[in-house]
Amino acid sequence: MIKSIPQRILRNENSKIINEVISGETFVVTRNGKPVAELRPLKLKKLIFIDKFNLKEIVRTIPHIDSQRYRNDIDKFISQSL
């Protein structure tokens, strides 16, 4: 359930409110009784750690891009006179 809180409470109890957001709560922040913002948890993708050895292997195996050929291909489709 979405909770409504005045801006003053957000200011005075910021740490508590942020901890509740981290726990999954959503808040609508009001000013003078009117909703002005929504504070909710972000849906972040889990970061994947890649060690240096595996990163080197990934970089080594990706295809090489010829920068001049790439530029020429782009120039064919996009007018440089803009």
trRosetta pair geometry for C-beta under 8 A, 3 or more apart (Angstrom, degrees):
i j d omega theta_ij theta_ji phi_ij phi_ji
2 26 4.7 -48 -114 95 82 107
2 27 7.0 152 -169 -105 76 19
2 28 5.8 54 158 -21 118 100
2 38 7.9 -41 -150 -139 130 103
3 25 6.4 -5 12 -178 119 115
3 26 7.2 154 24 87 72 53
3 27 5.1 -31 75 -108 89 74
3 28 7.4 -166 95 23 40 72
4 27 7.1 130 -110 -164 20 71
4 28 4.8 -26 -108 66 74 99
4 30 5.9 33 -178 -23 101 121
4 35 7.4 -84 -130 -91 109 94
5 9 4.6 -107 -179 76 106 131
5 10 5.8 122 115 -51 122 86
5 17 6.9 -139 72 -115 172 130
5 27 5.2 -18 14 -164 112 124
5 28 7.5 151 23 74 63 48
5 29 6.0 -30 74 -109 82 60
5 30 7.0 180 88 19 31 86
6 9 5.0 100 60 2 78 98
6 10 7.4 -141 101 -2 45 86
6 29 7.6 51 176 -162 14 66
6 30 5.4 -53 -105 70 51 92
6 31 7.5 102 -158 -95 71 36
7 10 5.5 -54 -153 36 38 114
7 11 6.3 38 151 -20 69 105
7 29 5.7 73 -85 176 68 105
7 30 6.7 -118 -27 83 77 42
7 31 4.9 24 -19 -87 133 82
7 36 7.3 2 -66 45 115 134
8 11 5.7 -55 -149 37 30 111
8 12 6.1 15 158 -8 66 113
9 12 6.0 -62 -138 47 29 102
9 13 5.5 -22 177 28 69 113
9 17 7.4 118 132 -65 88 132
10 13 7.1 -72 -120 60 15 75
10 14 6.3 53 167 -91 57 69
10 17 5.7 -36 -126 11 65 174
10 27 7.5 154 -89 128 110 149
10 29 5.5 -2 -39 -121 150 118
10 39 7.4 152 -122 -23 129 156
11 14 6.5 -11 -154 -53 19 101
13 16 4.4 -41 173 44 98 119
13 17 5.5 104 110 -27 89 97
14 17 5.9 -63 -145 39 27 109
14 18 6.1 24 161 -18 66 109
15 18 5.9 -55 -145 37 27 109
15 19 6.4 29 155 -20 62 106
16 19 5.8 -56 -152 34 29 112
16 20 6.6 29 151 -18 63 105
17 20 5.6 -55 -153 35 34 112
17 21 6.5 36 148 -21 66 102
17 27 6.5 -24 -163 -19 110 162
17 39 7.1 27 157 113 115 155
18 21 5.4 -49 -149 34 36 114
18 22 6.4 41 150 -21 66 101
19 22 5.5 -49 -149 34 34 114
19 23 6.5 32 150 -17 63 106
20 23 5.5 -57 -151 39 34 112
20 25 4.1 -22 154 35 95 140
20 27 7.6 74 99 -42 123 117
21 24 7.8 164 -177 25 29 9
21 25 5.7 -83 -86 67 39 82
21 26 7.4 76 -122 -94 78 36
21 27 7.0 -73 -80 4 99 106
21 39 5.8 -77 -96 144 136 100
21 40 6.7 -177 -147 -149 101 18
21 41 5.5 162 168 -67 76 72
22 41 6.7 115 -113 -104 24 108
24 41 5.9 -42 -112 -13 38 145
25 41 7.9 105 52 -30 39 101
26 38 6.8 -4 -177 -175 101 97
26 39 7.0 165 -159 86 54 55
26 40 4.1 4 -119 -104 96 96
26 41 7.4 -91 -77 5 78 74
27 38 7.2 161 87 -158 49 51
27 39 4.4 -5 60 57 98 103
27 40 7.5 -171 29 -67 56 60
28 35 5.0 -34 171 -129 119 111
28 37 7.3 161 -159 86 52 44
28 38 5.5 -27 -104 -102 67 72
28 39 7.8 -174 -83 20 19 74
29 35 7.4 104 74 -151 43 61
29 36 5.8 -57 98 63 89 87
29 37 4.3 -2 48 62 114 95
29 38 7.4 -158 11 -80 81 20
29 39 6.0 67 -33 -16 108 109
30 33 5.7 -5 165 -147 131 13
30 34 6.0 148 -156 67 88 27
30 35 5.5 -51 -96 -87 80 42
30 36 6.4 123 -131 6 29 87
31 34 6.1 -32 67 60 66 83
31 36 4.9 21 8 -18 106 142
35 38 7.9 20 -176 -62 113 77
50 54 5.1 -119 -171 90 90 117
50 55 5.0 113 126 -65 115 89
50 58 7.2 -16 -177 -5 149 143
51 54 5.3 85 59 17 76 101
51 55 6.9 -140 98 -8 34 93
52 55 5.6 -56 -143 37 30 113
52 56 6.4 34 158 -21 65 103
53 56 5.9 -56 -155 33 28 111
53 57 6.6 26 150 -17 63 107
54 57 5.4 -53 -149 36 37 114
54 58 6.4 40 152 -21 68 102
55 58 5.7 -51 -148 34 33 111
55 59 6.3 29 155 -15 66 107
56 59 5.9 -58 -147 41 30 108
56 60 6.1 34 154 -24 65 109
57 60 5.6 -53 -144 35 29 115
57 61 6.4 14 161 -10 63 112
58 61 6.3 -71 -150 41 26 100
58 62 6.7 32 156 -35 65 101
59 62 6.2 -46 -147 15 32 111
65 70 5.6 33 169 -53 106 135
66 69 3.9 47 94 20 116 116
66 70 6.3 168 85 -18 58 85
67 70 5.5 -53 -144 36 31 115
67 71 6.3 34 156 -20 65 105
68 71 5.7 -52 -148 36 31 112
68 72 6.4 33 153 -19 64 105
69 72 5.6 -53 -148 36 32 113
69 73 6.5 35 152 -20 64 104
70 73 5.8 -56 -153 34 30 112
70 74 6.5 29 151 -18 64 105
71 74 5.7 -54 -149 36 33 111
71 75 6.3 35 153 -22 66 106
72 75 5.6 -52 -146 34 32 114
72 76 6.8 42 152 -29 62 99
73 76 5.8 -48 -159 20 33 116
73 77 7.3 6 155 0 62 107
74 77 6.4 -78 -160 45 35 97
74 78 5.7 -20 167 24 77 116
75 78 6.7 -74 -118 58 25 78
75 80 6.3 -12 -134 -39 89 117
79 82 5.7 110 95 -35 97 91
